[in-house]
């Protein structure tokens, strides 16, 4: 069947993947595999832009990401799954793109400014951090991907890639397509403290967590601060636990909302019900994870095979690039 286009996306292997990744990207990616040529990279070089001093766990993190991907439904028979650093052509194209990318473009990148303020100068002073959008552009266009699934907050990153493509094509000819955004309705999963789920906040429910760990995390989860006693009227629209009902217990959201607002439903019972639904939804992922954890050779074979497929496409692209640049 003819494909609608070619997709490139990925995750940085900076730690365990969590519910935010599952509902925010993985389920969307899995649903695209039949309609698009999909390339999914574990972006280990990108992980080094801020974690360059902490590489001891990188190899294990890479395998854990691959396990989570496979458990969540990414299929090596329908997609190319690979590790970024296994395809050296990414680095070559990154180098060549850096020659034509103005520094001022990188300095105005919103994420550069935000993370520099959040993480601090010590970890963001290197060129790798400043220049990561160039490497990101190389990741996308080395496969001549024409579609990138993103949330609307990520549009500035993709627009920078498009600007780099236009500048390169203006100098050397029409080598690369301008990738287009595929806006997806990613589910926003709050962390256990009510903020965005993030490893840096320590508020995650990881895909590798055991059921009892998940139960404990939800039991301690932040709720509506104005609902102190069971009979108190609640405000479910301000409660992160109610967001979980909206994802994993949709059929019951209206009666739960009404019972919470009337004070008939206490937080303990509310959390117990959503925990049951969440664990039921995660059961197939957990079962597949256990199988993959016990067969790491299979996981490595998937990544090796994916890297070989990715290298073939990337090498062909670099032949086009060298010819266009007369190198």
C-alpha positions as MATLAB code, in Angstrom:
seq = 'XXXXXXXXXXXXXXXXXXXXXXXXXXXXXXXXXXXXXXXXXXXXXXXXXXXXXXXXXXXXXXXXXXXXXXXXXXXXXXXXXXXXXXXXXXXXXXXXXXXXXXXXXXXXXXXXXXXXXXXXXXXXXXXXXXXXXXXXXXXXXXXXXXXXXXXXXXXXXXXXXXXXXXXXXXXXXXXXXXXXXXXXXXXXXXXXXXXXXXXXXXXXXXXXXXXXXXXXXXXXXXXXXXXXXXXXXXXXXXXXXXXXXXXXXXXXXXXXXXXXXXXXXXXXXXXXXXXXXXXXXXXXXXXXXXXXXXXXXXXXXXXXXXXXXXXXXXXXXXXXXXXXXXX';
ca = [
       0.000    0.000    0.000;
       1.314    3.442   -0.933;
       2.478    5.461    2.056;
       1.359    8.998    2.771;
       4.883   10.167    3.550;
       7.978    9.592    5.646;
       8.237   10.367    9.359;
      11.220   10.898   11.656;
      10.857   11.245   15.403;
      12.581    9.988   18.546;
      13.357   10.168   22.241;
      16.485   11.069   24.178;
      17.681    8.191   26.406;
      17.987   10.220   29.597;
      16.097    7.807   31.850;
      13.019    5.616   32.067;
      10.114    6.474   29.799;
       6.880    7.221   31.621;
       3.135    7.671   31.118;
       3.746   11.087   29.576;
       5.774    9.446   26.814;
       3.252    6.631   26.358;
       0.207    8.853   26.005;
       2.058   11.849   24.584;
       3.932   10.205   21.719;
       4.163    6.421   21.678;
       0.497    5.659   21.076;
       0.444    8.258   18.281;
       3.583    6.836   16.664;
       2.241    3.281   16.837;
      -0.915    4.432   15.051;
       1.065    5.942   12.169;
       3.034    2.850   11.215;
       0.655    1.506    8.575;
       0.175    4.820    6.782;
       3.712    6.267    6.846;
       7.302    5.154    6.413;
       8.453    5.596   10.004;
      11.984    6.168   11.271;
      12.286    6.345   15.056;
      15.659    7.185   16.573;
      17.011    6.859   20.089;
      18.841   10.177   20.138;
      21.861    9.388   22.305;
      23.994   12.253   20.937;
      21.222   14.660   21.905;
      21.306   13.238   25.437;
      24.935   14.353   25.667;
      24.076   18.009   25.093;
      23.262   18.364   28.803;
      24.335   15.023   30.334;
      27.846   14.935   28.878;
      29.399   14.215   32.291;
      27.063   11.342   33.109;
      27.467    8.642   30.486;
      27.689    5.540   32.694;
      23.994    4.712   32.323;
      23.658    5.700   28.666;
      23.899    2.212   27.173;
      21.353    0.806   29.622;
      19.044    3.773   29.044;
      19.195    3.140   25.296;
      18.062   -0.462   25.756;
      15.343    0.599   28.190;
      13.951    3.069   25.646;
      13.958    0.332   23.002;
      12.145   -2.028   25.381;
       9.511    0.613   26.111;
       9.061    1.331   22.400;
       8.562   -2.315   21.511;
       6.273   -2.907   24.485;
       4.143    0.091   23.494;
       3.583   -1.199   19.961;
       6.388    0.098   17.756;
       6.948   -2.725   15.305;
      10.346   -3.335   13.625;
       8.485   -5.013   10.765;
       6.699   -1.735   10.031;
       9.146    0.889   11.303;
      12.886    1.480   11.451;
      14.058    1.633   15.069;
      17.687    2.632   15.583;
      20.235    4.402   17.743;
      21.354    7.782   16.420;
      25.090    7.234   16.990;
      24.989    3.974   15.010;
      24.408    6.059   11.866;
      27.534    8.212   11.536;
      26.092   10.042    8.537;
      24.063   12.114   11.025;
      27.315   13.645   12.277;
      28.595   14.365    8.764;
      25.407   16.130    7.725;
      25.319   18.013   11.025;
      28.822   19.307   10.311;
      27.932   20.446    6.795;
      24.678   22.092    7.914;
      26.558   23.948   10.659;
      28.569   25.714    7.954;
      25.452   27.400    6.568;
      23.457   27.975    9.779;
      23.871   31.467   11.314;
      24.638   31.496   15.034;
      21.934   34.118   15.507;
      19.314   31.559   14.427;
      20.423   29.221   17.205;
      20.587   31.901   19.874;
      16.984   32.924   19.272;
      15.676   29.358   19.706;
      13.107   29.519   22.550;
      14.216   26.252   24.140;
      17.837   27.392   24.179;
      16.927   30.398   26.274;
      14.520   28.537   28.548;
      16.793   25.589   29.308;
      19.827   27.826   29.740;
      17.911   29.607   32.500;
      16.571   26.376   34.031;
      19.636   24.139   33.823;
      22.318   26.752   34.325;
      25.341   28.046   32.436;
      27.659   25.209   33.427;
      25.707   22.560   31.493;
      24.606   24.759   28.598;
      27.786   26.629   27.708;
      29.026   24.142   25.091;
      28.480   24.286   21.350;
      26.655   20.944   21.505;
      23.817   22.566   23.438;
      23.716   25.692   21.282;
      23.955   23.699   18.070;
      21.598   20.840   18.884;
      18.877   22.232   16.541;
      21.333   21.739   13.669;
      21.813   18.112   14.649;
      18.043   17.824   15.008;
      17.642   19.168   11.482;
      20.185   16.631   10.238;
      18.271   13.831   11.974;
      15.107   14.744   10.094;
      16.359   15.586    6.628;
      18.974   12.853    6.278;
      15.984   10.557    5.731;
      14.290   13.197    3.592;
      11.391   12.991    6.025;
       8.496   15.146    4.871;
       6.360   14.829    8.011;
       7.179   15.376   11.684;
       4.544   14.671   14.380;
       4.798   17.430   16.989;
       2.805   19.367   19.523;
       2.172   23.020   18.732;
       4.734   24.093   21.335;
       7.438   22.395   19.251;
       6.664   24.313   16.068;
       9.594   26.786   16.468;
      12.024   23.846   16.394;
      10.583   22.509   13.168;
      10.493   25.966   11.615;
      14.216   26.304   12.292;
      14.770   23.010   10.456;
      12.734   24.370    7.566;
      14.834   27.554    7.510;
      18.034   25.499    7.416;
      16.616   23.426    4.544;
      15.670   26.543    2.577;
      19.105   28.070    3.073;
      20.896   24.851    2.068;
      18.689   24.346   -0.992;
      19.216   27.993   -2.000;
      22.985   27.476   -2.024;
      23.237   23.981   -3.494;
      19.991   23.066   -5.257;
      16.793   21.304   -4.246;
      18.287   18.461   -2.229;
      15.895   18.283    0.726;
      12.112   18.544    1.111;
      10.838   21.011    3.687;
       9.351   18.839    6.432;
       5.792   19.642    7.399;
       4.311   19.507   10.881;
       1.730   16.895   11.759;
      -0.104   18.393   14.708;
      -1.295   15.659   17.002;
      -3.555   15.888   20.005;
      -1.061   14.556   22.480;
      -2.543   13.630   25.834;
      -1.061   15.759   28.604;
      -0.411   13.505   31.591;
       0.309   15.370   34.829;
       2.904   14.070   37.238;
       2.163   12.924   40.741;
       2.699   16.458   42.047;
       0.336   18.062   39.535;
       3.067   19.534   37.363;
       4.024   18.246   33.917;
       5.313   14.692   34.227;
       9.086   14.926   33.998;
      12.087   12.964   35.224;
      13.667   16.224   36.372;
      10.728   16.821   38.744;
      10.811   13.292   40.180;
       7.063   12.980   39.632;
       6.834   10.206   37.049;
       4.954    6.943   36.754;
       7.384    4.888   34.701;
       6.458    2.184   32.237;
       8.934   -0.055   34.068;
       7.236    0.426   37.448;
       5.672   -2.612   39.085;
       1.916   -2.491   39.828;
       2.465   -1.967   43.556;
       4.810    0.957   42.836;
       2.173    2.572   40.629;
      -0.484    2.015   43.281;
       1.705    3.691   45.909;
       2.500    6.645   43.646;
      -1.164    7.303   42.873;
      -2.134    6.864   46.519;
       0.274    9.698   47.408;
      -0.692   11.796   44.412;
      -1.484   15.496   44.681;
      -5.224   16.279   44.499;
      -7.527   19.266   44.996;
      -6.009   21.121   48.012;
      -9.424   22.508   49.016;
     -10.933   19.028   49.465;
      -9.609   18.107   52.909;
     -12.331   15.752   54.150;
     -14.397   13.209   52.212;
     -17.587   15.213   52.525;
     -15.994   18.398   51.210;
     -17.018   19.539   47.743;
     -14.217   18.931   45.255;
     -13.065   20.663   42.087;
     -12.199   17.825   39.691;
     -11.246   20.189   36.868;
      -8.302   21.285   39.036;
      -7.332   17.780   40.155;
      -4.645   15.821   38.255;
      -6.167   12.516   39.348;
      -9.308   13.429   37.415;
      -7.141   13.860   34.300;
      -6.181   10.205   34.680;
      -9.874    9.272   34.755;
     -10.263   11.157   31.470;
      -7.546    9.000   29.892;
      -8.106    5.588   31.468;
     -11.683    5.667   32.783;
     -13.587    7.746   30.230;
     -16.919    5.983   30.686;
     -17.038    7.081   34.312;
     -15.806   10.681   34.129;
     -19.222   12.343   34.404;
     -20.493   10.398   37.443;
     -17.091   10.755   39.123;
     -17.102   14.488   38.505;
     -20.600   14.837   39.954;
     -19.785   12.702   43.008;
     -16.587   14.637   43.656;
     -18.318   18.009   43.375;
     -21.097   16.910   45.741;
     -18.656   15.527   48.288;
     -19.990   11.975   47.983;
     -16.714   10.652   46.546;
     -13.542   10.803   48.609;
     -10.024   10.978   47.193;
      -9.052    7.527   48.492;
     -11.854    5.783   46.595;
     -11.299    7.990   43.546;
      -7.617    7.046   43.414;
      -8.347    3.355   43.934;
     -10.723    3.278   40.969;
      -8.383    5.072   38.578;
      -5.485    2.855   39.692;
      -7.471   -0.239   38.740;
      -8.273    1.203   35.290;
      -4.719    2.398   34.720;
      -3.201   -0.975   35.597;
      -5.675   -2.728   33.288;
      -4.668   -0.409   30.428;
      -0.961   -0.955   31.113;
      -1.193   -4.744   31.541;
      -0.283   -5.601   27.902;
       2.642   -3.149   27.961;
       3.896   -4.561   31.268;
       3.641   -8.150   30.026;
       5.544   -7.346   26.847;
       8.153   -5.431   28.864;
       8.844   -8.484   31.019;
       9.359  -10.634   27.909;
      11.763   -8.110   26.396;
      13.714   -7.616   29.623;
      14.371  -11.367   29.565;
      15.535  -11.281   25.933;
      17.970   -8.393   25.577;
      19.571  -10.077   22.543;
      16.296   -9.594   20.671;
      16.239   -5.915   21.623;
      19.820   -5.415   20.428;
      19.083   -7.293   17.193;
      16.147   -4.958   16.510;
      18.372   -1.902   16.964;
      21.203   -3.385   14.885;
      18.838   -4.252   12.055;
      17.236   -0.817   12.242;
      20.643    0.886   12.126;
      21.549   -1.043    8.989;
      18.324    0.042    7.287;
      18.817    3.634    8.424;
      22.426    3.699    7.214;
      21.382    2.674    3.713;
      18.970    5.595    3.439;
      21.354    8.040    5.127;
      24.278    7.018    2.915;
      22.224    7.607   -0.225;
      21.245   11.053    1.035;
      24.877   11.937    1.756;
      25.812   10.993   -1.801;
      23.249   13.556   -2.967;
      24.608   16.137   -0.519;
      28.244   15.679   -1.560;
      27.319   15.882   -5.220;
      25.285   19.046   -4.681;
      28.089   20.669   -2.672;
      30.720   19.430   -5.157;
      32.687   17.734   -2.387;
];
